[in-house]
Amino acid sequence: MASSRSVDPAQLRAAVLAVSGWLRGEGPDPARGELAAAVRLSLRVLAQDAPGHSVEVRVPPFAAVQCVEGPRHTRGTPPNVVETDPRTWLELATGLLSWADALGTARVSASGSRADLDHWLPVLRL
């Protein structure tokens, strides 16, 4: 799980800007470390903005966070899971992709009655 420490907005912006050309299809593939930093920091911001433990958001291979108020899940597979790839997550996190479009094109998997992140996205606009 990602850390719950507070995220410095300047650090988040720098991490996301480092991969923004790639996200827009205008730049080379980012280094693994740059991609990991952008994913991890943006997930931590989501967890700060939507505190709780009822939804697990997974972006393999980099991070997962629990967020959204509701019943806490502690063992086994959580009933509310959102999972996607790093590019899709960062497009959602920056507003380059809407939640509805990501679901409609099966770029994100969301299971459970609370697995709807539309209210909390984007976490940072480019």
ROSE-4610 file (N, C-alpha, C; in Angstrom, 1 decimal, always signed):
// ROSE-4610
residu = [M/M/M/A/A/A/S/S/S/S/S/S/R/R/R/S/S/S/V/V/V/D/D/D/P/P/P/A/A/A/Q/Q/Q/L/L/L/R/R/R/A/A/A/A/A/A/V/V/V/L/L/L/A/A/A/V/V/V/S/S/S/G/G/G/W/W/W/L/L/L/R/R/R/G/G/G/E/E/E/G/G/G/P/P/P/D/D/D/P/P/P/A/A/A/R/R/R/G/G/G/E/E/E/L/L/L/A/A/A/A/A/A/A/A/A/V/V/V/R/R/R/L/L/L/S/S/S/L/L/L/R/R/R/V/V/V/L/L/L/A/A/A/Q/Q/Q/D/D/D/A/A/A/P/P/P/G/G/G/H/H/H/S/S/S/V/V/V/E/E/E/V/V/V/R/R/R/V/V/V/P/P/P/P/P/P/F/F/F/A/A/A/A/A/A/V/V/V/Q/Q/Q/C/C/C/V/V/V/E/E/E/G/G/G/P/P/P/R/R/R/H/H/H/T/T/T/R/R/R/G/G/G/T/T/T/P/P/P/P/P/P/N/N/N/V/V/V/V/V/V/E/E/E/T/T/T/D/D/D/P/P/P/R/R/R/T/T/T/W/W/W/L/L/L/E/E/E/L/L/L/A/A/A/T/T/T/G/G/G/L/L/L/L/L/L/S/S/S/W/W/W/A/A/A/D/D/D/A/A/A/L/L/L/G/G/G/T/T/T/A/A/A/R/R/R/V/V/V/S/S/S/A/A/A/S/S/S/G/G/G/S/S/S/R/R/R/A/A/A/D/D/D/L/L/L/D/D/D/H/H/H/W/W/W/L/L/L/P/P/P/V/V/V/L/L/L/R/R/R/L/L/L]
num = [1/1/1/2/2/2/3/3/3/4/4/4/5/5/5/6/6/6/7/7/7/8/8/8/9/9/9/10/10/10/11/11/11/12/12/12/13/13/13/14/14/14/15/15/15/16/16/16/17/17/17/18/18/18/19/19/19/20/20/20/21/21/21/22/22/22/23/23/23/24/24/24/25/25/25/26/26/26/27/27/27/28/28/28/29/29/29/30/30/30/31/31/31/32/32/32/33/33/33/34/34/34/35/35/35/36/36/36/37/37/37/38/38/38/39/39/39/40/40/40/41/41/41/42/42/42/43/43/43/44/44/44/45/45/45/46/46/46/47/47/47/48/48/48/49/49/49/50/50/50/51/51/51/52/52/52/53/53/53/54/54/54/55/55/55/56/56/56/57/57/57/58/58/58/59/59/59/60/60/60/61/61/61/62/62/62/63/63/63/64/64/64/65/65/65/66/66/66/67/67/67/68/68/68/69/69/69/70/70/70/71/71/71/72/72/72/73/73/73/74/74/74/75/75/75/76/76/76/77/77/77/78/78/78/79/79/79/80/80/80/81/81/81/82/82/82/83/83/83/84/84/84/85/85/85/86/86/86/87/87/87/88/88/88/89/89/89/90/90/90/91/91/91/92/92/92/93/93/93/94/94/94/95/95/95/96/96/96/97/97/97/98/98/98/99/99/99/100/100/100/101/101/101/102/102/102/103/103/103/104/104/104/105/105/105/106/106/106/107/107/107/108/108/108/109/109/109/110/110/110/111/111/111/112/112/112/113/113/113/114/114/114/115/115/115/116/116/116/117/117/117/118/118/118/119/119/119/120/120/120/121/121/121/122/122/122/123/123/123/124/124/124/125/125/125/126/126/126]
x = [+0.8/+0.0/+0.9/+0.4/+1.1/+1.0/+2.0/+2.0/+0.9/+0.4/-0.6/+0.0/+1.3/+1.9/+1.4/+1.3/+0.8/+1.7/+1.1/+1.8/+2.1/+3.3/+3.6/+3.1/+2.2/+1.7/+2.7/+3.8/+4.9/+5.6/+5.7/+6.3/+5.4/+4.1/+3.2/+3.2/+3.1/+3.1/+4.4/+5.5/+6.8/+6.8/+6.3/+6.3/+5.4/+4.2/+3.3/+3.8/+4.3/+4.9/+6.0/+6.7/+7.8/+7.3/+6.1/+5.5/+4.4/+4.1/+3.0/+3.1/+4.3/+4.4/+4.0/+4.4/+4.1/+2.5/+2.0/+0.5/-0.3/+0.3/-0.4/+0.0/+0.8/+1.3/+2.3/+3.0/+3.9/+5.3/+5.6/+7.0/+7.3/+8.6/+9.1/+8.5/+8.6/+8.2/+9.0/+8.4/+9.1/+9.9/+10.9/+11.7/+10.8/+11.1/+10.3/+10.2/+11.2/+11.2/+10.3/+10.3/+9.5/+8.0/+7.7/+6.3/+5.8/+6.7/+6.3/+6.1/+6.9/+6.7/+5.4/+5.0/+3.8/+2.6/+2.6/+1.5/+1.4/+2.5/+2.4/+1.9/+2.5/+2.1/+0.6/+0.2/-1.2/-2.2/-1.8/-2.6/-2.7/-1.6/-1.6/-2.5/-2.5/-3.4/-4.9/-5.2/-6.5/-6.9/-6.0/-6.3/-6.5/-5.8/-5.9/-7.3/-7.7/-8.9/-10.1/-10.0/-11.1/-10.8/-10.6/-10.1/-11.1/-10.6/-11.4/-10.7/-11.5/-10.9/-11.9/-12.9/-13.8/-13.5/-12.7/-12.3/-10.8/-10.3/-8.9/-8.7/-7.8/-7.4/-6.0/-5.9/-4.7/-4.2/-2.9/-2.2/-0.9/-1.0/+0.2/+1.1/+2.4/+3.1/+3.5/+3.0/+3.5/+2.9/+1.6/+1.0/-0.5/-0.9/-2.4/-2.7/-3.8/-4.3/-5.7/-6.0/-7.4/-7.9/-9.2/-9.8/-11.3/-12.0/-13.5/-14.1/-14.8/-15.5/-16.4/-16.5/-17.4/-16.9/-17.4/-17.0/-15.5/-14.7/-13.3/-13.1/-12.2/-12.0/-10.6/-10.4/-9.1/-8.5/-9.3/-8.8/-9.3/-8.4/-8.9/-9.1/-9.8/-10.0/-11.1/-10.9/-11.9/-13.1/-14.3/-15.5/-15.6/-14.8/-14.8/-13.4/-13.1/-11.8/-11.8/-10.9/-10.6/-9.2/-9.1/-7.7/-7.6/-6.4/-6.0/-4.5/-4.1/-2.7/-2.2/-0.9/-0.3/-0.7/-0.7/-1.1/-2.5/-3.4/-4.9/-5.1/-4.4/-4.6/-4.1/-3.0/-2.5/-3.4/-3.9/-4.9/-6.1/-6.6/-7.7/-7.3/-6.2/-5.7/-5.5/-5.2/-4.9/-6.1/-7.2/-8.3/-8.2/-7.2/-7.1/-8.1/-8.6/-9.6/-10.7/-11.9/-13.0/-13.3/-13.8/-14.2/-15.1/-16.1/-17.1/-16.5/-15.6/-14.9/-14.0/-13.3/-12.4/-13.2/-14.4/-15.2/-15.8/-16.3/-16.9/-16.0/-14.7/-13.8/-13.0/-13.4/-12.8/-11.3/-11.0/-9.6/-9.4/-10.5/-10.5/-11.5/-11.1/-12.0/-12.5/-13.8/-14.4/-15.4/-15.2/-16.2/-16.6/-17.9/-18.4/-19.2/-20.1/-21.1/-20.4/-19.2/-18.5/-17.4/-17.1/-16.0/-16.3/-16.5/-16.8/-16.0/-14.9/-14.0/-14.3/-15.4/-15.7/-15.7/-16.2/-16.3/-15.0/-13.9/-12.6/-11.6/-12.0/-11.0/-11.4/-10.4/-9.0/-8.4/-7.2/-6.5/-5.6/-5.3/-4.4/-4.7/-4.9/-5.1/-3.8/-3.5/-2.3/-2.6]
y = [-1.2/+0.0/+1.2/+2.3/+3.5/+4.2/+5.1/+5.8/+6.8/+7.1/+8.1/+9.4/+9.6/+10.9/+11.9/+13.2/+14.3/+14.5/+14.8/+15.0/+16.5/+16.9/+18.3/+18.5/+19.5/+19.8/+20.1/+20.7/+21.0/+19.7/+18.8/+17.5/+16.7/+16.7/+16.1/+16.7/+18.0/+18.7/+18.3/+18.4/+18.1/+16.6/+15.7/+14.3/+14.1/+14.7/+14.5/+15.3/+16.4/+17.2/+16.4/+15.6/+14.8/+13.8/+13.3/+12.3/+12.9/+14.2/+14.8/+14.7/+14.8/+14.7/+13.3/+12.3/+10.9/+10.7/+11.3/+11.2/+11.8/+12.8/+13.5/+12.9/+11.9/+11.3/+12.1/+13.0/+13.9/+13.7/+12.7/+12.6/+11.1/+10.9/+9.5/+8.8/+7.5/+6.8/+7.3/+7.5/+7.9/+6.8/+7.2/+6.2/+5.6/+4.4/+3.6/+4.4/+5.0/+5.8/+7.0/+7.7/+8.9/+8.4/+7.4/+6.9/+6.4/+5.7/+5.2/+6.4/+7.4/+8.6/+9.3/+9.5/+10.1/+9.3/+8.0/+7.1/+7.2/+6.9/+6.8/+8.1/+9.3/+10.5/+10.8/+10.6/+10.9/+10.0/+8.7/+7.8/+8.3/+8.8/+9.3/+10.5/+11.3/+12.5/+12.0/+11.0/+10.5/+10.0/+9.3/+8.8/+9.9/+11.0/+12.2/+12.8/+13.0/+13.7/+12.8/+11.5/+10.6/+9.6/+10.1/+9.2/+8.1/+7.0/+5.9/+4.6/+3.5/+2.2/+1.2/+1.8/+0.9/+0.5/+1.3/+1.0/+0.9/-0.2/-0.3/+0.0/+1.0/+1.4/+0.8/+0.0/-0.7/-0.2/+0.2/+0.5/-0.3/-1.6/-2.4/-1.9/-2.1/-2.7/-1.7/-0.5/+0.6/+0.8/+0.8/+1.1/+0.7/+0.7/+0.5/+1.4/+1.9/+2.7/+2.3/+2.5/+2.3/+3.7/+3.9/+5.3/+5.1/+6.2/+6.3/+5.8/+6.7/+6.3/+5.2/+4.4/+3.2/+2.1/+1.0/-0.2/-0.5/-0.7/-1.0/-2.5/-2.7/-4.1/-4.5/-5.7/-6.0/-7.3/-8.3/-9.6/-10.0/-10.6/-11.2/-10.1/-10.4/-9.5/-8.5/-7.2/-6.3/-6.3/-6.0/-6.0/-4.8/-3.8/-2.6/-2.4/-2.7/-2.6/-1.8/-0.9/-0.2/-0.6/-1.1/-1.4/-0.9/-0.4/+0.0/+0.1/+0.4/+0.5/+1.9/+2.1/+3.4/+4.5/+4.3/+5.4/+5.8/+4.8/+5.2/+5.9/+5.4/+6.1/+7.5/+7.8/+9.2/+10.0/+9.5/+10.2/+10.6/+9.6/+9.9/+11.0/+10.8/+11.7/+13.1/+13.3/+14.6/+15.2/+14.5/+15.0/+14.8/+14.1/+13.9/+12.8/+12.0/+11.0/+11.0/+10.9/+11.0/+9.6/+9.5/+8.3/+7.5/+8.1/+7.5/+6.9/+7.6/+7.1/+5.9/+6.0/+4.9/+3.6/+3.8/+2.6/+2.1/+3.0/+2.6/+1.9/+2.2/+1.6/+0.5/+0.1/-1.0/-0.7/+0.5/+0.8/+0.8/+0.7/+0.6/-0.4/-1.2/-2.2/-1.7/-1.7/-1.2/-2.1/-2.8/-3.7/-3.3/-3.4/-3.1/-1.8/-1.7/-0.5/+0.8/+0.8/+2.1/+2.4/+1.5/+1.7/+2.7/+3.9/+5.0/+6.2/+6.5/+7.6/+8.9/+9.0/+10.2/+11.4/+11.4/+12.5/+13.1/+12.3/+12.7/+12.9/+12.8/+13.0/+14.2/+14.9/+14.6/+15.1/+14.6/+15.1/+16.2/+16.4/+17.5/+17.7/+19.0/+19.3/+19.7/+19.2/+19.7/+21.0]
z = [+0.0/+0.0/+0.0/-0.6/-0.6/+0.7/+1.0/+2.2/+2.4/+3.6/+3.8/+4.2/+4.1/+4.4/+3.4/+3.9/+3.0/+1.8/+0.7/-0.5/-0.7/-1.0/-1.4/-2.8/-2.9/-4.3/-5.3/-5.0/-5.9/-6.4/-5.4/-5.8/-6.7/-6.4/-7.3/-8.7/-8.8/-10.1/-10.9/-10.2/-10.9/-11.4/-10.6/-11.0/-12.2/-12.2/-13.3/-14.5/-14.4/-15.5/-16.2/-15.5/-16.0/-17.0/-16.9/-17.8/-18.7/-18.6/-19.3/-20.8/-21.4/-22.8/-23.3/-22.6/-22.9/-22.7/-21.7/-21.5/-22.7/-23.2/-24.3/-25.7/-25.7/-26.9/-27.7/-27.0/-27.6/-27.2/-26.4/-25.9/-25.8/-25.4/-25.3/-24.1/-24.0/-22.8/-21.6/-20.5/-19.3/-18.7/-18.0/-17.2/-16.2/-15.8/-14.9/-13.5/-13.1/-11.8/-11.9/-13.1/-13.2/-13.2/-14.0/-14.0/-12.6/-11.9/-10.6/-9.6/-9.7/-8.8/-9.1/-10.4/-10.7/-10.3/-10.5/-10.0/-8.5/-7.8/-6.4/-5.7/-6.2/-5.6/-5.9/-7.1/-7.4/-6.7/-6.5/-5.7/-4.2/-3.7/-2.3/-2.2/-3.2/-3.2/-3.2/-4.0/-4.0/-2.6/-1.9/-0.6/+0.4/+0.2/+1.1/+0.8/-0.5/-0.8/-0.5/-0.6/-0.3/+0.8/+2.0/+3.1/+3.4/+3.7/+4.1/+3.7/+3.9/+3.6/+2.9/+2.2/+1.6/+0.1/-0.5/-1.9/-2.0/-2.7/-3.0/-4.4/-4.7/-6.0/-6.3/-7.3/-7.7/-9.0/-9.1/-10.3/-10.4/-10.8/-10.8/-11.9/-11.7/-10.6/-9.5/-9.6/-8.7/-7.4/-7.2/-5.9/-5.9/-4.6/-4.3/-3.1/-3.0/-1.9/-1.5/-0.3/+0.2/+0.4/+0.0/+0.1/+0.2/+0.2/+0.3/+1.6/+2.2/+3.5/+3.3/+4.3/+4.3/+5.1/+5.0/+5.8/+5.5/+6.5/+6.4/+6.0/+5.0/+4.6/+5.1/+5.7/+6.2/+5.7/+5.2/+4.8/+3.4/+2.7/+1.4/+0.3/-0.7/-1.8/-1.3/-1.4/-1.0/-1.9/-1.4/-2.2/-3.2/-3.0/-3.9/-4.4/-5.7/-6.2/-7.5/-7.7/-9.0/-9.4/-10.6/-11.1/-12.5/-12.8/-14.1/-14.3/-15.5/-15.8/-15.5/-15.4/-15.0/-16.0/-17.3/-18.2/-18.0/-17.9/-17.7/-16.4/-15.3/-14.0/-14.1/-14.8/-14.8/-15.7/-16.8/-17.6/-16.8/-16.0/-15.1/-14.0/-13.4/-12.3/-12.8/-14.1/-14.6/-15.4/-15.6/-16.3/-17.8/-18.3/-19.7/-20.2/-19.3/-19.5/-18.5/-18.9/-17.9/-17.3/-16.2/-15.5/-16.4/-16.9/-17.8/-19.0/-19.7/-20.9/-20.5/-19.4/-19.0/-18.7/-18.1/-17.8/-19.2/-20.0/-21.3/-22.2/-22.1/-23.0/-22.3/-21.2/-20.4/-20.1/-19.9/-19.6/-18.1/-17.4/-15.9/-15.5/-14.5/-14.0/-12.6/-12.4/-11.1/-10.7/-9.5/-9.0/-7.6/-7.3/-6.0/-6.1/-5.1/-5.1/-4.8/-4.2/-3.9/-4.8/-5.8/-6.7/-7.8/-7.4/-8.4/-7.9/-8.7/-8.3/-9.0/-9.8/-10.6/-9.7/-8.5/-7.7/-7.3/-7.2/-6.7/-7.8/-9.1/-10.2/-10.9/-11.5/-11.4/-10.1/-9.8/-8.6/-8.9/-10.2/-10.6/-12.1/-12.5/-13.9/-14.5/-15.7/-16.4/-17.2]
